[in-house]
Amino acid sequence: MIVLDNTPRQLAMISSGNKQQEIEKKIGEALGLEMAAQKAVEELGSKGLLDKGGMNVKLESMRKQANNHQTQLEELIQKLSGSEGLDSANIQEVANETERKISEIMKTYLGDQPDSSEAIEFLCLAEGGEVTHYEVLGAMTKLVKDRKFSTKVRAILKDERKHLQLCTRLAKQIAVL
């Protein structure tokens, strides 16, 4: 049994452990959001909700980028599991839970009879969530020794900002069709 006497060393260890868990959680959420984005585009596309104004072609490209981001994150997680001691199983558990939550949010948001406008607006909402998560994760990269992690997060964030702009532009176009 470990006895805590609040020495600076023990407090640093506790703080370090908490930061590691926070990083694992944020990476898991980002990964889950990438998974959910792909699933949302596939589901909404299969229902014909992304056909209006040719947006399905543009959003399919975005879905493929999300798949690429997922792959990049998964590779990075494996690397960081070894070099930083991150728990890849915990990260995957958070990712799966995040994907499930986003799917539920989508069902609630769209209701029983969604239209194309609601579908693209939901994707705007989801992309906004991704941008926010990557912004926060970007701030947390200072806590990780591996500089490639920071570089990768910044690159994905740049893409996610473009995705949000695309969704917003498409939502505006659909609104006036």
C-alpha positions as a Markdown table, in Angstrom:
| # | Residue | x | y | z |
|---|---|---|---|---|
| 1 | Met | 0.0 | 0.0 | 0.0 |
| 2 | Ile | 1.2 | 3.5 | -0.9 |
| 3 | Val | 1.0 | 6.0 | 1.9 |
| 4 | Leu | 0.6 | 9.6 | 0.7 |
| 5 | Asp | 2.3 | 12.2 | 2.8 |
| 6 | Asn | 2.0 | 15.0 | 0.2 |
| 7 | Thr | 5.7 | 15.3 | -0.3 |
| 8 | Pro | 6.6 | 17.3 | -3.4 |
| 9 | Arg | 7.8 | 14.1 | -5.1 |
| 10 | Gln | 4.5 | 12.3 | -4.5 |
| 11 | Leu | 2.4 | 15.4 | -5.5 |
| 12 | Ala | 4.5 | 15.6 | -8.8 |
| 13 | Met | 3.8 | 11.9 | -9.4 |
| 14 | Ile | 0.1 | 12.3 | -8.8 |
| 15 | Ser | 0.0 | 15.4 | -11.0 |
| 16 | Ser | 1.9 | 13.6 | -13.7 |
| 17 | Gly | -0.4 | 10.6 | -13.6 |
| 18 | Asn | -3.5 | 12.9 | -13.9 |
| 19 | Lys | -1.9 | 14.8 | -16.8 |
| 20 | Gln | -1.2 | 11.5 | -18.6 |
| 21 | Gln | -4.8 | 10.4 | -18.0 |
| 22 | Glu | -6.1 | 13.8 | -19.4 |
| 23 | Ile | -3.9 | 13.4 | -22.5 |
| 24 | Glu | -5.1 | 9.8 | -23.0 |
| 25 | Lys | -8.7 | 11.0 | -22.7 |
| 26 | Lys | -8.3 | 13.9 | -25.1 |
| 27 | Ile | -6.5 | 11.7 | -27.7 |
| 28 | Gly | -9.3 | 9.2 | -27.3 |
| 29 | Glu | -11.9 | 11.8 | -27.8 |
| 30 | Ala | -10.2 | 13.1 | -30.9 |
| 31 | Leu | -9.9 | 9.6 | -32.3 |
| 32 | Gly | -13.6 | 8.9 | -31.4 |
| 33 | Leu | -14.6 | 12.1 | -33.2 |
| 34 | Glu | -12.7 | 11.0 | -36.3 |
| 35 | Met | -14.5 | 7.7 | -36.2 |
| 36 | Ala | -17.9 | 9.3 | -35.7 |
| 37 | Ala | -17.3 | 11.8 | -38.5 |
| 38 | Gln | -16.8 | 9.0 | -41.0 |
| 39 | Lys | -19.8 | 7.1 | -39.7 |
| 40 | Ala | -22.0 | 10.2 | -39.9 |
| 41 | Val | -21.0 | 11.0 | -43.5 |
| 42 | Glu | -21.6 | 7.4 | -44.5 |
| 43 | Glu | -25.0 | 7.2 | -42.7 |
| 44 | Leu | -26.3 | 10.6 | -43.9 |
| 45 | Gly | -25.1 | 9.8 | -47.4 |
| 46 | Ser | -26.8 | 6.4 | -47.5 |
| 47 | Lys | -30.1 | 8.2 | -46.5 |
| 48 | Gly | -29.6 | 10.6 | -49.5 |
| 49 | Leu | -29.3 | 13.6 | -47.2 |
| 50 | Leu | -26.0 | 14.7 | -48.7 |
| 51 | Asp | -27.1 | 14.6 | -52.3 |
| 52 | Lys | -28.4 | 18.1 | -52.6 |
| 53 | Gly | -26.1 | 20.6 | -54.4 |
| 54 | Gly | -23.4 | 18.0 | -55.1 |
| 55 | Met | -22.2 | 18.1 | -51.5 |
| 56 | Asn | -21.8 | 14.3 | -51.3 |
| 57 | Val | -18.6 | 14.4 | -53.4 |
| 58 | Lys | -17.0 | 17.1 | -51.3 |
| 59 | Leu | -18.0 | 15.4 | -48.1 |
| 60 | Glu | -16.7 | 12.0 | -49.3 |
| 61 | Ser | -13.3 | 13.6 | -49.6 |
| 62 | Met | -13.7 | 14.9 | -46.1 |
| 63 | Arg | -14.6 | 11.4 | -44.9 |
| 64 | Lys | -11.5 | 10.0 | -46.5 |
| 65 | Gln | -9.4 | 12.6 | -44.7 |
| 66 | Ala | -11.0 | 11.6 | -41.4 |
| 67 | Asn | -10.1 | 8.0 | -42.1 |
| 68 | Asn | -6.5 | 9.2 | -42.8 |
| 69 | His | -6.5 | 11.1 | -39.5 |
| 70 | Gln | -7.8 | 8.1 | -37.7 |
| 71 | Thr | -5.0 | 6.0 | -39.1 |
| 72 | Gln | -2.4 | 8.6 | -38.2 |
| 73 | Leu | -3.7 | 8.9 | -34.7 |
| 74 | Glu | -3.7 | 5.1 | -34.2 |
| 75 | Glu | -0.1 | 4.9 | -35.3 |
| 76 | Leu | 0.9 | 7.8 | -33.1 |
| 77 | Ile | -0.9 | 6.2 | -30.1 |
| 78 | Gln | 1.1 | 3.0 | -30.6 |
| 79 | Lys | 4.3 | 5.0 | -30.7 |
| 80 | Leu | 3.4 | 7.1 | -27.6 |
| 81 | Ser | 2.3 | 3.9 | -25.7 |
| 82 | Gly | 6.0 | 2.8 | -25.9 |
| 83 | Ser | 7.8 | 6.1 | -25.6 |
| 84 | Glu | 5.4 | 8.0 | -23.2 |
| 85 | Gly | 3.8 | 5.1 | -21.4 |
| 86 | Leu | 0.3 | 6.0 | -22.6 |
| 87 | Asp | -2.4 | 3.4 | -22.2 |
| 88 | Ser | -3.6 | 2.5 | -25.7 |
| 89 | Ala | -6.4 | 0.4 | -24.4 |
| 90 | Asn | -7.8 | 3.3 | -22.3 |
| 91 | Ile | -7.5 | 5.6 | -25.3 |
| 92 | Gln | -9.4 | 3.1 | -27.5 |
| 93 | Glu | -12.1 | 2.8 | -24.8 |
| 94 | Val | -12.5 | 6.5 | -24.7 |
| 95 | Ala | -12.6 | 6.7 | -28.5 |
| 96 | Asn | -15.4 | 4.0 | -28.7 |
| 97 | Glu | -17.4 | 5.8 | -26.0 |
| 98 | Thr | -17.0 | 9.1 | -27.8 |
| 99 | Glu | -18.1 | 7.6 | -31.1 |
| 100 | Arg | -21.2 | 6.1 | -29.4 |
| 101 | Lys | -22.1 | 9.5 | -27.8 |
| 102 | Ile | -21.8 | 11.4 | -31.1 |
| 103 | Ser | -24.0 | 8.8 | -32.8 |
| 104 | Glu | -26.6 | 9.3 | -30.1 |
| 105 | Ile | -26.3 | 13.1 | -30.4 |
| 106 | Met | -26.8 | 12.8 | -34.2 |
| 107 | Lys | -29.9 | 10.7 | -33.8 |
| 108 | Thr | -31.3 | 13.2 | -31.3 |
| 109 | Tyr | -30.3 | 16.3 | -33.3 |
| 110 | Leu | -31.7 | 15.0 | -36.6 |
| 111 | Gly | -34.9 | 13.5 | -35.2 |
| 112 | Asp | -37.2 | 11.2 | -37.3 |
| 113 | Gln | -37.4 | 13.1 | -40.6 |
| 114 | Pro | -34.2 | 15.1 | -41.2 |
| 115 | Asp | -33.6 | 17.1 | -44.3 |
| 116 | Ser | -30.3 | 17.9 | -46.1 |
| 117 | Ser | -30.0 | 21.3 | -44.3 |
| 118 | Glu | -30.2 | 19.6 | -40.9 |
| 119 | Ala | -27.7 | 16.9 | -42.0 |
| 120 | Ile | -25.1 | 19.4 | -43.1 |
| 121 | Glu | -25.7 | 21.6 | -40.1 |
| 122 | Phe | -25.1 | 18.5 | -37.9 |
| 123 | Leu | -21.8 | 17.9 | -39.7 |
| 124 | Cys | -20.9 | 21.6 | -39.0 |
| 125 | Leu | -21.6 | 21.0 | -35.3 |
| 126 | Ala | -19.4 | 17.8 | -35.4 |
| 127 | Glu | -16.6 | 19.5 | -37.2 |
| 128 | Gly | -16.7 | 22.4 | -34.7 |
| 129 | Gly | -16.3 | 19.8 | -31.9 |
| 130 | Glu | -13.3 | 18.3 | -33.7 |
| 131 | Val | -11.6 | 21.7 | -34.1 |
| 132 | Thr | -12.1 | 22.4 | -30.4 |
| 133 | His | -10.7 | 19.1 | -29.3 |
| 134 | Tyr | -7.7 | 19.5 | -31.5 |
| 135 | Glu | -7.1 | 23.0 | -30.2 |
| 136 | Val | -7.1 | 21.7 | -26.6 |
| 137 | Leu | -5.0 | 18.7 | -27.6 |
| 138 | Gly | -2.6 | 21.1 | -29.3 |
| 139 | Ala | -2.2 | 22.9 | -26.0 |
| 140 | Met | -1.6 | 19.6 | -24.2 |
| 141 | Thr | 1.2 | 18.6 | -26.6 |
| 142 | Lys | 3.6 | 20.6 | -24.4 |
| 143 | Leu | 3.2 | 17.8 | -21.9 |
| 144 | Val | 4.5 | 15.1 | -24.3 |
| 145 | Lys | 8.2 | 14.8 | -25.0 |
| 146 | Asp | 7.7 | 13.5 | -28.6 |
| 147 | Arg | 7.7 | 16.6 | -30.9 |
| 148 | Lys | 6.2 | 14.6 | -33.7 |
| 149 | Phe | 3.0 | 14.4 | -31.7 |
| 150 | Ser | 2.7 | 18.2 | -31.7 |
| 151 | Thr | 3.5 | 18.4 | -35.4 |
| 152 | Lys | 0.8 | 15.8 | -36.2 |
| 153 | Val | -1.8 | 17.5 | -34.0 |
| 154 | Arg | -1.2 | 20.9 | -35.7 |
| 155 | Ala | -1.4 | 19.3 | -39.1 |
| 156 | Ile | -4.7 | 17.6 | -38.3 |
| 157 | Leu | -6.1 | 20.8 | -36.7 |
| 158 | Lys | -5.3 | 22.6 | -39.9 |
| 159 | Asp | -7.4 | 20.0 | -41.9 |
| 160 | Glu | -10.2 | 20.1 | -39.4 |
| 161 | Arg | -10.5 | 23.9 | -39.7 |
| 162 | Lys | -10.8 | 23.4 | -43.5 |
| 163 | His | -13.5 | 20.8 | -42.9 |
| 164 | Leu | -15.5 | 23.2 | -40.7 |
| 165 | Gln | -15.2 | 25.9 | -43.3 |
| 166 | Leu | -16.4 | 23.4 | -46.0 |
| 167 | Cys | -19.4 | 22.3 | -44.0 |
| 168 | Thr | -20.3 | 25.9 | -43.2 |
| 169 | Arg | -20.0 | 26.9 | -46.8 |
| 170 | Leu | -22.2 | 23.9 | -47.9 |
| 171 | Ala | -24.7 | 24.7 | -45.2 |
| 172 | Lys | -25.0 | 28.3 | -46.6 |
| 173 | Gln | -25.4 | 27.0 | -50.1 |
| 174 | Ile | -28.1 | 24.5 | -49.2 |
| 175 | Ala | -30.0 | 27.2 | -47.3 |
| 176 | Val | -30.6 | 29.2 | -50.5 |
| 177 | Leu | -31.3 | 26.3 | -52.9 |
